[in-house]
Amino acid sequence: MYILICGAGLIGLTLAQNLIKLGHTLAMVDIDPTACRYVRDRLGVMAFEGSAVSTEVLTEAGIRKADVVCAALRHDALNLAIVSLARHYEVPQIISRMRHRDFELPLRHAGAHRIISTIDLTVSTMVNAVEYPQVESMMHFEQGQIEVLKLAIPSQCHIVGRNLAEIAQDSRFPANSLIIGYQPYPHLNLMIPNGTTVLEPNSTVLVATKPESLHPVIDFLQECLPSKPLPESQV
C-alpha cells in the first residue's frame, strides 16, 4: 500500500519504521527541514517539506494515490484539517492521532476511520501495569467490551501438561474466556491452538475475556501447585 504520514515527529517516525518493515511504500510530510532530511537519510523514505495542510504539498506527496493517510501531528486542529482534506481526496483509509477527547466527534465527522488517542493508550497501559503486574500486555476491543491479554504460565502452574479442551471444561475457568494464542517457547512464533494443544511450563498464552473475568482468569491460569515436601532423608 501507499501510505502518506503527516508529521515526522517521534510517533510519525516510529510508525514509518514499523510500516517499512511490513513492506509498505511510504511518504512523509513535515514542515521541519531537519526532520525531512532525517527521514530521507535514515529511513530512505520520500519526505516532502511543507505544511501538511497545504493542498499543494499533499498533492506533491501523492495524496491522490494514497491508500492510507495517517495524521500524526501534535496539534488536534491540524490533524482535523488533514482528515478533512484526505476525505476530500477520497482516501480509502484515514487514521488520526488524537490528544484531547474533545476532538473525537469532529474527527469522526470530518471522515476519520480510526482515531488513536495517545493519552488514553498511555494511561490505559499504565493502569494495566499497576492493576495486573503479571500480565505482559493487554489490548481493549469494542470500547473495553473484550480484553485480550498476554500471560506467562509458570513452570509449577496446575494447568501445565493439560490440553486446552480439559482446561475449558474446568469449572473454575471463566465461561466467557477463550485461549486464542499459544507460544510454547520464547524463540517460537505465536500459534493458533486447538483443543489438543498441551501447555508447556514457562509458555505464553493469549486469552480473550470479558472485563469482569480478568482477575478470575488470571488467578486460574497462574495458580501454582503447592511445593512437594522434601523426603525425611533430605531434611
VEXDREN-2710 file (C-alpha; in Angstrom, 1 decimal):
% VEXDREN-2710
k/r/px/py/pz
1/MET/0.0/0.0/0.0
2/TYR/1.0/3.6/-0.5
3/ILE/0.8/5.3/2.9
4/LEU/1.1/9.1/3.5
5/ILE/2.2/10.1/7.0
6/CYS/1.6/13.7/8.0
7/GLY/4.1/14.5/10.8
8/ALA/7.7/13.3/11.2
9/GLY/7.8/13.6/14.9
10/LEU/8.5/10.7/17.3
11/ILE/5.2/9.0/16.6
12/GLY/5.3/9.6/12.8
13/LEU/8.9/8.2/12.6
14/THR/8.2/5.2/14.7
15/LEU/5.1/4.5/12.7
16/ALA/7.1/4.8/9.5
17/GLN/9.8/2.4/10.7
18/ASN/7.2/-0.3/11.5
19/LEU/5.3/0.1/8.2
20/ILE/8.6/-0.1/6.3
21/LYS/9.3/-3.5/8.0
22/LEU/5.9/-4.6/6.7
23/GLY/6.8/-3.8/3.2
24/HIS/4.7/-0.7/2.5
25/THR/5.6/2.2/0.4
26/LEU/5.7/5.5/2.3
27/ALA/5.9/9.2/2.0
28/MET/6.1/11.7/4.8
29/VAL/5.2/15.4/5.1
30/ASP/6.6/17.7/7.7
31/ILE/7.3/21.5/8.0
32/ASP/10.6/20.9/9.7
33/PRO/13.5/20.6/7.1
34/THR/15.7/18.8/9.7
35/ALA/13.0/16.1/10.2
36/CYS/12.6/15.7/6.5
37/ARG/16.3/15.3/6.0
38/TYR/16.4/12.6/8.7
39/VAL/13.6/10.7/7.0
40/ARG/15.4/10.7/3.7
41/ASP/18.8/9.9/5.1
42/ARG/18.0/7.4/7.8
43/LEU/14.8/5.7/6.6
44/GLY/15.2/6.1/2.8
45/VAL/11.7/7.4/2.6
46/MET/10.3/10.2/0.5
47/ALA/9.9/13.3/2.6
48/PHE/8.1/16.5/1.5
49/GLU/9.0/19.7/3.3
50/GLY/6.0/22.0/3.9
51/SER/2.7/22.3/5.7
52/ALA/0.7/19.1/6.0
53/VAL/-2.5/21.1/5.5
54/SER/-1.3/22.6/2.2
55/THR/-3.1/21.1/-0.8
56/GLU/-0.1/21.8/-3.0
57/VAL/2.3/19.8/-0.6
58/LEU/-0.2/17.0/-0.2
59/THR/-0.7/16.7/-3.9
60/GLU/3.0/16.6/-4.5
61/ALA/3.3/13.9/-1.8
62/GLY/0.8/11.8/-3.7
63/ILE/-2.4/12.1/-1.6
64/ARG/-4.5/11.3/-4.7
65/LYS/-3.0/7.8/-5.0
66/ALA/-2.7/7.2/-1.2
67/ASP/-4.3/4.1/0.2
68/VAL/-3.9/5.3/3.7
69/VAL/-3.3/8.8/5.3
70/CYS/-2.1/9.0/8.8
71/ALA/-2.5/12.3/10.6
72/ALA/0.2/12.2/13.2
73/LEU/0.8/15.9/14.2
74/ARG/0.9/17.1/17.8
75/HIS/-2.0/19.5/17.3
76/ASP/-5.5/18.1/17.0
77/ALA/-6.7/21.0/15.0
78/LEU/-4.1/20.3/12.3
79/ASN/-4.9/16.6/12.3
80/LEU/-8.6/17.6/11.9
81/ALA/-7.7/19.6/8.8
82/ILE/-5.6/16.7/7.4
83/VAL/-8.5/14.3/7.9
84/SER/-10.9/16.7/6.1
85/LEU/-8.5/17.1/3.2
86/ALA/-7.9/13.3/3.0
87/ARG/-11.7/12.8/2.8
88/HIS/-11.9/15.4/0.0
89/TYR/-9.3/13.4/-1.9
90/GLU/-11.3/10.2/-1.3
91/VAL/-8.5/8.4/0.5
92/PRO/-9.9/4.9/1.4
93/GLN/-8.4/4.7/4.9
94/ILE/-7.9/7.8/7.1
95/ILE/-6.3/7.4/10.6
96/SER/-5.7/10.2/13.0
97/ARG/-3.8/10.7/16.2
98/MET/-5.8/12.5/18.9
99/ARG/-4.5/14.2/22.1
100/HIS/-7.8/15.7/23.5
101/ARG/-11.1/13.8/23.6
102/ASP/-13.0/17.0/22.6
103/PHE/-11.8/16.4/19.1
104/GLU/-13.2/12.8/18.8
105/LEU/-16.5/13.8/17.3
106/PRO/-15.1/16.5/15.0
107/LEU/-12.6/14.0/13.7
108/ARG/-15.2/11.4/13.1
109/HIS/-17.5/13.9/11.3
110/ALA/-14.5/15.0/9.2
111/GLY/-14.0/11.5/8.0
112/ALA/-11.5/9.7/10.2
113/HIS/-12.0/5.9/10.0
114/ARG/-9.8/5.3/13.0
115/ILE/-8.9/7.6/15.9
116/ILE/-6.0/6.8/18.1
117/SER/-5.9/8.6/21.5
118/THR/-2.3/8.7/22.5
119/ILE/-3.1/9.9/26.0
120/ASP/-5.8/7.2/26.6
121/LEU/-3.4/4.5/25.3
122/THR/-0.6/5.6/27.7
123/VAL/-2.9/5.9/30.7
124/SER/-4.6/2.6/30.0
125/THR/-1.2/0.9/29.7
126/MET/0.0/2.3/33.0
127/VAL/-3.3/1.4/34.8
128/ASN/-3.0/-2.2/33.5
129/ALA/0.6/-2.3/34.7
130/VAL/-0.5/-1.3/38.2
131/GLU/-3.6/-3.4/38.3
132/TYR/-2.3/-6.5/36.5
133/PRO/1.5/-6.6/37.0
134/GLN/1.7/-10.3/36.0
135/VAL/0.2/-9.6/32.6
136/GLU/2.8/-8.9/29.8
137/SER/0.5/-6.9/27.7
138/MET/-3.2/-6.2/27.2
139/MET/-5.5/-4.8/24.5
140/HIS/-9.0/-3.5/24.6
141/PHE/-11.6/-4.0/21.9
142/GLU/-15.0/-2.5/21.3
143/GLN/-14.6/0.2/23.9
144/GLY/-13.4/-2.3/26.5
145/GLN/-16.1/-4.9/26.0
146/ILE/-13.4/-7.5/25.2
147/GLU/-9.9/-7.7/26.7
148/VAL/-7.1/-9.7/25.1
149/LEU/-4.1/-10.3/27.5
150/LYS/-0.7/-12.0/27.1
151/LEU/0.1/-14.1/30.1
152/ALA/3.1/-16.3/31.1
153/ILE/2.4/-19.8/32.5
154/PRO/4.6/-20.5/35.5
155/SER/6.5/-23.9/35.5
156/GLN/4.7/-25.1/38.6
157/CYS/1.2/-24.0/37.4
158/HIS/-1.6/-26.5/37.8
159/ILE/-2.5/-26.3/34.1
160/VAL/0.9/-27.3/32.8
161/GLY/0.6/-30.6/31.0
162/ARG/-3.1/-30.3/30.4
163/ASN/-4.7/-29.6/27.0
164/LEU/-7.0/-26.7/26.2
165/ALA/-10.1/-28.9/26.0
166/GLU/-9.5/-30.1/29.6
167/ILE/-8.9/-26.5/30.7
168/ALA/-12.0/-25.2/29.1
169/GLN/-14.1/-27.8/30.8
170/ASP/-12.7/-27.0/34.2
171/SER/-15.5/-25.4/36.3
172/ARG/-13.1/-22.7/37.6
173/PHE/-12.2/-21.5/34.2
174/PRO/-14.4/-18.5/33.4
175/ALA/-17.1/-19.5/30.8
176/ASN/-16.7/-16.2/28.8
177/SER/-13.0/-16.7/28.3
178/LEU/-11.0/-18.3/25.5
179/ILE/-7.3/-19.1/24.9
180/ILE/-6.7/-17.8/21.4
181/GLY/-2.9/-17.9/21.0
182/TYR/-0.1/-20.0/22.3
183/GLN/3.7/-19.7/22.3
184/PRO/5.4/-22.8/23.8
185/TYR/8.9/-21.3/23.9
186/PRO/10.2/-17.7/23.6
187/HIS/12.1/-18.4/20.3
188/LEU/9.0/-19.9/18.6
189/ASN/6.3/-18.0/16.8
190/LEU/2.8/-17.5/18.3
191/MET/0.5/-20.2/17.1
192/ILE/-3.3/-20.7/16.9
193/PRO/-4.0/-23.5/19.4
194/ASN/-6.8/-26.1/19.3
195/GLY/-8.3/-28.4/21.9
196/THR/-5.5/-30.9/21.8
197/THR/-2.8/-28.3/22.4
198/VAL/-0.9/-29.1/25.7
199/LEU/0.5/-26.3/27.7
200/GLU/4.2/-26.4/28.4
201/PRO/5.9/-24.9/31.5
202/ASN/7.0/-21.3/31.1
203/SER/5.0/-20.9/27.9
204/THR/2.8/-17.9/27.0
205/VAL/-0.9/-17.7/26.1
206/LEU/-3.2/-15.1/24.6
207/VAL/-6.6/-15.0/26.3
208/ALA/-9.7/-13.2/25.3
209/THR/-12.1/-12.5/28.1
210/LYS/-14.7/-10.0/29.4
211/PRO/-13.5/-7.2/31.8
212/GLU/-15.3/-8.7/34.8
213/SER/-13.4/-12.0/34.3
214/LEU/-9.9/-10.6/34.2
215/HIS/-9.0/-11.3/37.7
216/PRO/-10.6/-14.8/37.8
217/VAL/-8.9/-15.9/34.5
218/ILE/-5.5/-14.6/35.6
219/ASP/-5.8/-16.3/39.0
220/PHE/-6.8/-19.6/37.4
221/LEU/-4.2/-19.6/34.7
222/GLN/-1.3/-18.7/37.1
223/GLU/-2.3/-20.8/40.1
224/CYS/0.7/-22.8/41.1
225/LEU/0.7/-26.3/42.7
226/PRO/1.9/-26.5/46.3
227/SER/5.5/-27.4/46.7
228/LYS/6.2/-31.0/47.5
229/PRO/7.7/-31.6/50.9
230/LEU/11.3/-32.9/50.9
231/PRO/11.8/-36.6/51.9
232/GLU/12.8/-37.0/55.5
233/SER/16.2/-38.2/54.4
234/GLN/16.9/-34.8/52.8
235/VAL/15.5/-32.7/55.7
END
